[in-house]
Amino acid sequence: MAETIKFKGDLTINELSGGIIDDLRSAVTKFDELMVDTREVDRVDVAAIQMFVAAWKESEARGCCLTLLKSEAVADMLSLIGVQI
């Protein structure tokens, strides 16, 4: 089974406290393929990037294929901190 999770607007530590982390973690455990769409994210911080890295690692451990569609803001932050997903 496949699923897409879409994020838009700001994706910072303030927004993460609303259950986003649990939703992403749950999707990684439920689906064989997961697409995380951040193409409409305007602003992102390191906390959100840490969430994506954790989800990516968890998906690899479970054999789930996680694809991250990146906005310019997400791509820039990943590049800035030297992370490739």
Stockholm file with secondary structure:
# STOCKHOLM 1.0

chainA/1-85         MAETIKFKGDLTINELSGGIIDDLRSAVTKFDELMVDTREVDRVDVAAIQMFVAAWKESEARGCCLTLLKSEAVADMLSLIGVQI
#=GR chainA/1-85 SS CEEEEEEEEEESHHHHTTTHHHHHHHHHHHCSEEEEEEEEEEEECHHHHHHHHHHHHHHHHHTCEEEEECCHHHHHHHHHHTCCC
#=GC SS_cons        CEEEEEEEEEESHHHHTTTHHHHHHHHHHHCSEEEEEEEEEEEECHHHHHHHHHHHHHHHHHTCEEEEECCHHHHHHHHHHTCCC
//
